Amino acid sequence: MAYEIVKFTDDAGQAVQITPQDVRQTFCSNATDKEVQLFLALCATQRLNPFTHEAYLVKYGSGPASIITSRSAIQKRADANPDFEGVELGVVVLRPDGSVEHRPGEACYRQMGEQLIGGWARAYRRGRKPYYSEVPMSEYSTGKSNWAKMPGTMITKVAEMHALRGAFPQDFQGMYGAEEMDQAQQRPAQQAAAAPAPA
C-alpha cells in the first residue's frame, strides 16, 4: 500500500506528518518510490521523527538507500522500556601471544601488538537471561573514516544494536545504526571502482 501522507505521534509526544514529497525535498532527493515508501513505513511503525534527526534516508548515486536510526533515538527507546536493565559493551582483542580477550570498553592497544577482531554486547531485560551478541570486525569495518579513527567505538556500537534487537525485538525491529550500514553505503562505490571499463 502506497503512502501519500503518514501521521503519527513520536515518542516525545510530538505530532508528526510526513509525505513522500517531504522525504525527497528534505531528506533524500534521489530515493526511489519504493525506498521512500519503506522509509515512511518504518518512521510510522517505529514512531521515528526524521525532522528531529531520529531517522535518516541515505543514498549514494544509484546504489540502494540505507535507512538509519540515530543512536540517541535507540538509547531513548531502550531507556523508555521498563524492562530494560542496561547494556554492557566491549571489544574482542587478539593478543600478541595468540590468545583472545573479551575486554570491556573500546580500547585496543595496537602499539603493543594487539589486534581488534570484534565487538560484543550484553543487553539485560528484566525476567530473562541477558542477550549476548558478538560481531566480527571483518563483516562491518570499511577501514575508512571513523572505522579507521576509532574502530573500537564503532564495532561496539554494532554489537550494541544487535543485542538490543535480540533482547527487545518489538522495540527495535527494522532499526539499524549508521555503523551497521557503513559497509552497505560503501559497496556501490567499491563496485563501481572495480567494474571493468567499457570496451
N, C-alpha and C positions, 0 to 999 in steps of 0.2 A: 504493500500500500504506500503510495507516494504522499509525502508530507508537503502541504502548501504553507502551513504555519504550525509551529509547535509552541504550546503553552504549558508551563508547569511552575511549581514553586520550588526554589532551590533549598538546600539545607539551612541556609541563613534566614529563610522565610521570605525571601525576595521573589516577587512575581517575575517570571522570565518569559519572553516572547521572541521566537526566532523564526525567520523564513529562509528558504533557500537563497534568496537574494542577499540577505544579511550575511550568510556564510560566504558567498562569493565576494561581496563587496568589502567585508571586514576581516575575514579570516583566511580564505584560500581561494584566490581568483581562478586558478586553473584546475580545480577539482571537477571530476566528472559528476553527472547527475547521481549515479549510484553512490559515490563517495560522500556527496552532500547528504543524501538520504540516510546513510549509515551513521554519519556524524550527528544528524538531528535525532535519530533514534536513540543513540547512546546518551546524548545530553538529556533527552526526555526521560528515558528509563532510569538513569542513574542520578537525575536531578543535578547535572553538572552545568554550571553557568559559564559559558565561554566569554561573556562580557566582563567577568571578574577573573579571567585567566585560570579557570579551573580545568578547561579542556581546550585543546588546540587541534587544528587540522593542518598537517604539514605535507607538502608535496613538492618534490624536486623534478622539474622537467616533465617528461611523460611517464615517469615511474609511478608506482602505486602510492596513494596517500597513506599517511600514518595518522591515527587518532591517538593523541597523547593526553594523559591526565596529569595535572601538576602534582608535585609531591605534597604541597600544602593541602590540597584537596583530599589526597589519600590519607594524610595524617589526621586531618579533621574528621574524616569519615570513620577512621579507626577509633579515635578518642570518643566519638559520639555513641559508639556501641557499648551498652552497659556490661557486656560480657568480655570486652577487650581488657586484658590484663598486662599489656605491654609486649615488647618485642626485643629480642637480643640479636645483635649483628656481629659478624666477624669475617675474617679472611682465612683462606686456606693457603698455606705457605710451604713451599718445598725448600728445605734447609740444605746447606752445603754438604751435610753428611748423608743426604738422600732420604732423610725422614720427612714426614709430612705433619705439619702442625695446624690444628684448627684454633686460630687465635682470635680473642675478642678484639673489637676495634678494627681500624683500617690500615694499620701500619705494616709495611713490609720493607726490610732494610736491604736494598739491592747492593749497597756498598759493602755489605757483609756477606755477599754471595747468595742471598735469599732470592727466591723466585715466587712471584704471586701467581697462583694457578687457579684460584677460585674464590668464591664468597659463600657464606652461609647465614641463615637467619632462622630464628625460632620464634614463632608467634604464639602467644598464650591466650587461650579462650577459656573462660570460666566453665568448669564442669567437664572439661575434655583434656586429653593429653595434648601437650604442645605440638604444634605443626612445624616440622623441620624441613627446611629446603636448603639444598646445596647446588650451586651453579658454577660451571667451569668458565674460566676466562676465555677459552678458545671459542666458545659459542657466542660471545657478546662483544668482546673488545674489538674496536676498529683500529686501535693503535694510533688514533688521531685525537686532536682537541683534548677534551677532559680525560679521555681514556689514556692519553699519553701523560698528562699532567698529574692526575690523581686517580689512578686505576683502582686503588683500594676503596675509595669512596664510591666510585661508580659501580663496582661489582657487588658491594654490599647493598646498594640501593636495588639492584636487580633481585638479589636474594630476598630482600625485604618484601618486594611486591609479590614474589612467588609464594612466600609464606603467608602473607595476608590473604591472598586469593584462596589459598588452600584452607585456611582457618575460617574465613568468612566469605564463602563463595557468593552469597546473595548480595553482600555489600560491595564487592569488588569485581563482579562479573563484567567482562569486556573492558576493564580499565587497565591500561598499561602505561608505565612511566617512560619518560624520554630516554632513559638509559637502556631500556629494553628494545626501543625502536631505533636506536642509533645505527645498528648494522643494517636494518631494513632500508633506512634512508640513504646509506652509503652505497647499497648494492646497485641501484640504477647507474650511478656514475661509474662504478667499477666495471659494470658490464659494458657500458659504452666505451670505456677506455680499452677494454680487452677485445672489443669486436673488430674483426678484420676490416681493413679499408676496402671500399668498393673498387671493383676492377676498372 
